Amino acid sequence: MRADAMVKAALFQVDAFTTRLFSGNPAAVVALSSWPEDKVLQAIAAENNLSETAFFAPAPSGFDLRWFTPLCEVDLCGHATLAAAHVLFRHLAWPDPVIVFHTRSGDLTVWREGAWIVMDFPAKDLTPCTMPPWLVAGLGIKPREVLVTARDYVAIYDDPKTVLAIRPDHEVLRALDRPGIAVSAPADGFGEGVDFVSRFFAPRLGVPEDPVTGSAHCALAPYWARRFAKPVLSARQLSSRGGEILCSVHGDRVALSGHAITFLTGEIEWEVDDPSA
């Protein structure tokens, strides 16, 4: 008869892109010694019920890193990468100032720079597109222009107050042909030193509104860098929790810098079949 064995792993919940608890974007981080089946990873992410759960395990050089929403695995996640690096630096005594994560989006280098954690991500190309009527209906306010990345829509507005005023129809947005919708505008007095603002919706991925979305800034930062003719920009996401990202554009790469703070540390466990039984 086959018996069950218990596997345990350290679990952390981290507020990313903020210096204050209960703001920024909360991510769960699970430190693994080896990889369980994908269905276990997805079940843990669904149990955590946060916009992202990051899982990492040691690799020959650095760490393998994967990200899951409550519904599916994704190719890139900024705030959960920041949270994973924070856990390694703050809680797991990673001795080097640099971490290399091996991911579905290639190798991502993360390092400490004073109190900041800096992440080197690939920039996302933006292409103008015809304004989809269902996107306008889902957002409720017509944007100035609409662009697309390989995965998401990006809607540009002229006024940050308009971005803040959007009340999306998530059922309409869920039916779109792209899962993510970023909305953005110049900051224009919406905070000293802030260059642009944004929000991000992904109801098809189980994330009606993401509090702070690092991956979206891989497209937004190059766009606003061209508009403002400046490579370094400060961004603020206008969700109810809010968060700040410092963006630096270097050709086909974007450096995203932020802070993180730990809310919870603990341990999870799950059953697996014991092949020795």
C-alpha positions as CSV (number, residue, x, y, z in Angstrom):
1,M,0.0,0.0,0.0
2,R,1.3,3.5,-0.9
3,A,1.6,5.9,2.1
4,D,1.6,9.6,2.1
5,A,4.6,11.8,3.0
6,M,4.5,15.4,4.0
7,V,6.6,18.1,2.3
8,K,7.2,21.4,4.0
9,A,8.4,24.8,2.7
10,A,9.0,28.2,4.1
11,L,6.3,30.8,3.1
12,F,6.6,34.6,3.2
13,Q,4.1,37.3,2.4
14,V,5.8,40.5,1.3
15,D,4.4,43.9,0.4
16,A,6.3,45.0,-2.7
17,F,7.0,48.5,-4.2
18,T,6.4,50.2,-0.9
19,T,8.1,51.0,2.4
20,R,4.9,50.7,4.4
21,L,2.9,47.7,5.5
22,F,-0.6,47.3,4.0
23,S,0.3,49.2,0.9
24,G,2.1,48.2,-2.3
25,N,1.4,44.8,-3.8
26,P,1.3,41.7,-1.6
27,A,3.0,38.6,-3.0
28,A,3.5,35.2,-1.5
29,V,7.0,33.7,-1.8
30,V,7.6,30.0,-1.4
31,A,11.2,28.8,-0.9
32,L,11.6,25.2,-2.3
33,S,14.4,22.7,-2.2
34,S,13.1,20.9,-5.3
35,W,10.1,21.3,-7.6
36,P,6.8,19.6,-6.9
37,E,4.2,18.9,-9.7
38,D,2.7,22.0,-11.4
39,K,-0.7,21.1,-10.0
40,V,0.7,21.5,-6.5
41,L,2.2,24.9,-7.3
42,Q,-1.1,26.1,-8.8
43,A,-3.0,24.8,-5.8
44,I,-0.7,26.7,-3.4
45,A,-1.2,29.9,-5.4
46,A,-5.0,29.4,-5.4
47,E,-4.8,28.8,-1.6
48,N,-2.8,32.0,-1.1
49,N,-5.3,33.9,-3.3
50,L,-3.0,36.8,-3.9
51,S,-2.4,38.3,-7.3
52,E,0.9,36.3,-7.5
53,T,2.8,33.6,-5.7
54,A,6.5,33.3,-6.5
55,F,8.3,29.9,-6.2
56,F,12.0,29.6,-6.3
57,A,14.4,26.7,-5.9
58,P,18.2,26.5,-6.1
59,A,19.8,26.1,-9.6
60,P,23.5,25.5,-10.6
61,S,23.9,29.3,-10.8
62,G,21.3,31.3,-8.9
63,F,17.7,30.2,-8.7
64,D,14.9,29.0,-10.9
65,L,11.8,31.3,-10.4
66,R,8.2,30.8,-11.4
67,W,5.1,32.9,-10.9
68,F,1.5,31.8,-10.5
69,T,-1.8,33.8,-10.2
70,P,-4.7,32.0,-8.5
71,L,-5.7,30.7,-11.9
72,C,-2.5,30.2,-14.0
73,E,1.2,30.5,-14.5
74,V,2.5,33.7,-16.0
75,D,5.7,34.5,-17.9
76,L,6.8,37.6,-16.0
77,C,5.9,39.3,-12.7
78,G,7.7,42.3,-11.3
79,H,6.4,42.6,-7.7
80,A,6.8,38.9,-7.0
81,T,10.3,39.0,-8.3
82,L,11.0,41.9,-6.0
83,A,9.4,40.0,-3.1
84,A,11.5,36.8,-3.8
85,A,14.7,38.9,-3.9
86,H,13.7,40.6,-0.6
87,V,13.2,37.2,1.0
88,L,16.6,35.9,-0.1
89,F,18.4,39.1,1.0
90,R,16.4,39.7,4.2
91,H,15.5,36.3,5.5
92,L,17.6,33.6,3.9
93,A,21.0,35.3,4.2
94,W,21.9,35.3,0.5
95,P,25.6,36.5,0.8
96,D,26.0,38.2,-2.6
97,P,24.7,41.6,-3.6
98,V,23.4,40.1,-6.9
99,I,20.9,37.3,-7.6
100,V,20.3,35.7,-11.0
101,F,16.8,34.2,-11.5
102,H,16.2,31.8,-14.3
103,T,12.7,32.3,-15.6
104,R,10.4,31.8,-18.6
105,S,11.3,35.4,-19.6
106,G,15.1,34.6,-19.6
107,D,17.7,35.3,-16.9
108,L,16.7,38.2,-14.7
109,T,19.4,39.9,-12.7
110,V,18.5,41.5,-9.4
111,W,20.7,43.5,-7.1
112,R,20.8,45.7,-4.0
113,E,21.5,49.4,-4.4
114,G,21.4,51.0,-0.9
115,A,17.9,50.5,0.4
116,W,16.6,49.8,-3.1
117,I,16.2,46.4,-4.9
118,V,16.9,46.8,-8.6
119,M,15.5,44.4,-11.3
120,D,16.8,44.2,-14.8
121,F,13.9,43.2,-17.1
122,P,13.3,43.0,-20.9
123,A,11.6,46.0,-22.3
124,K,8.2,45.3,-24.0
125,D,7.5,46.6,-27.5
126,L,4.3,48.7,-28.0
127,T,2.4,48.9,-31.2
128,P,-0.5,51.3,-31.9
129,C,-3.8,49.6,-32.7
130,T,-7.3,50.5,-33.7
131,M,-9.3,51.3,-30.6
132,P,-11.3,48.2,-29.7
133,P,-14.9,49.2,-28.8
134,W,-15.2,46.5,-26.2
135,L,-12.0,47.9,-24.5
136,V,-13.6,51.3,-24.3
137,A,-16.8,49.8,-23.0
138,G,-15.0,47.8,-20.4
139,L,-13.0,50.9,-19.2
140,G,-16.0,53.2,-19.4
141,I,-13.9,56.2,-20.5
142,K,-12.4,56.6,-24.0
143,P,-8.6,56.8,-24.0
144,R,-6.4,59.1,-26.1
145,E,-4.8,56.1,-27.8
146,V,-4.5,52.3,-27.4
147,L,-1.4,50.3,-28.0
148,V,-0.6,46.6,-27.6
149,T,2.3,44.5,-26.3
150,A,2.6,40.8,-27.2
151,R,0.1,40.1,-24.4
152,D,-1.7,43.2,-23.1
153,Y,-3.5,46.3,-24.1
154,V,-2.2,49.7,-23.0
155,A,-4.7,52.6,-22.9
156,I,-3.2,56.1,-22.7
157,Y,-5.1,59.1,-21.1
158,D,-4.2,62.8,-20.8
159,D,-5.2,63.3,-17.1
160,P,-4.2,61.3,-14.0
161,K,-7.6,62.0,-12.5
162,T,-9.2,60.2,-15.4
163,V,-7.1,57.1,-14.7
164,L,-8.2,57.3,-11.0
165,A,-11.8,57.7,-12.0
166,I,-12.0,54.5,-14.2
167,R,-14.5,52.0,-12.8
168,P,-13.9,49.0,-15.1
169,D,-16.5,46.4,-16.1
170,H,-14.5,43.3,-15.4
171,E,-16.9,41.0,-17.2
172,V,-16.4,43.0,-20.4
173,L,-12.6,43.1,-19.9
174,R,-12.5,39.4,-19.2
175,A,-13.9,38.7,-22.7
176,L,-11.2,40.7,-24.5
177,D,-8.6,38.9,-26.6
178,R,-5.7,40.0,-24.4
179,P,-5.7,39.2,-20.7
180,G,-4.1,42.4,-19.3
181,I,-5.1,46.1,-19.6
182,A,-2.8,48.8,-18.4
183,V,-4.1,52.4,-18.2
184,S,-1.7,55.3,-17.8
185,A,-1.4,59.1,-18.0
186,P,1.2,61.8,-17.2
187,A,1.3,62.6,-13.5
188,D,0.8,66.3,-14.0
189,G,0.9,67.5,-10.4
190,F,-0.3,64.1,-9.0
191,G,2.7,64.0,-6.7
192,E,6.1,65.8,-6.5
193,G,8.7,64.1,-8.6
194,V,6.2,61.6,-10.1
195,D,6.4,61.4,-14.0
196,F,3.5,59.1,-14.8
197,V,0.7,57.1,-13.2
198,S,-1.1,53.8,-14.1
199,R,-3.5,51.1,-13.1
200,F,-3.7,47.5,-14.3
201,F,-6.6,45.1,-14.7
202,A,-6.4,41.4,-15.5
203,P,-9.7,39.7,-14.6
204,R,-9.1,36.8,-17.0
205,L,-6.0,35.9,-14.9
206,G,-7.9,36.0,-11.7
207,V,-6.7,39.5,-10.9
208,P,-9.5,42.1,-11.2
209,E,-7.1,45.0,-10.4
210,D,-3.4,44.4,-9.6
211,P,-2.2,46.8,-6.8
212,V,1.3,47.5,-8.4
213,T,2.4,45.8,-11.6
214,G,6.1,45.7,-12.3
215,S,5.8,43.9,-15.6
216,A,3.5,46.5,-17.0
217,H,6.2,49.1,-16.5
218,C,8.4,47.2,-18.9
219,A,6.1,48.7,-21.6
220,L,5.0,51.9,-19.8
221,A,8.5,53.1,-18.9
222,P,9.9,53.0,-22.5
223,Y,6.7,54.7,-23.8
224,W,6.9,57.6,-21.3
225,A,10.7,57.8,-21.7
226,R,10.1,58.5,-25.4
227,R,7.3,61.0,-24.7
228,F,9.2,62.9,-22.0
229,A,12.7,62.4,-23.6
230,K,14.2,61.2,-20.3
231,P,15.4,57.7,-19.5
232,V,14.8,57.8,-15.7
233,L,11.2,58.2,-14.5
234,S,9.3,57.8,-11.3
235,A,6.0,56.0,-11.5
236,R,3.0,55.6,-9.2
237,Q,0.3,53.1,-9.5
238,L,-3.1,54.4,-8.4
239,S,-4.7,51.3,-7.0
240,S,-6.4,51.5,-3.5
241,R,-3.1,50.3,-2.0
242,G,-0.8,52.3,-4.2
243,G,2.9,51.8,-4.9
244,E,6.0,53.5,-6.3
245,I,8.4,52.2,-9.0
246,L,11.6,53.9,-10.2
247,C,12.2,53.1,-13.8
248,S,15.4,53.4,-15.9
249,V,15.3,52.6,-19.6
250,H,18.4,51.3,-21.3
251,G,17.7,50.2,-24.9
252,D,15.9,46.9,-24.8
253,R,16.1,46.6,-21.0
254,V,14.3,48.3,-18.2
255,A,15.6,48.6,-14.6
256,L,12.8,48.6,-12.1
257,S,13.7,49.7,-8.6
258,G,11.5,49.4,-5.5
259,H,11.3,48.6,-1.8
260,A,9.7,45.7,0.0
261,I,8.6,44.9,3.6
262,T,7.7,41.6,5.2
263,F,4.2,41.1,6.5
264,L,4.2,37.3,7.3
265,T,6.6,34.4,7.7
266,G,5.6,30.8,8.2
267,E,5.6,27.3,6.9
268,I,3.3,25.3,4.6
269,E,3.0,21.6,4.1
270,W,1.3,19.3,1.7
271,E,1.0,15.6,1.1
272,V,2.8,13.7,-1.7
273,D,2.8,10.0,-2.5
274,D,5.8,8.3,-0.8
275,P,7.4,6.1,-3.5
276,S,9.2,4.1,-0.9
277,A,6.0,2.8,0.7
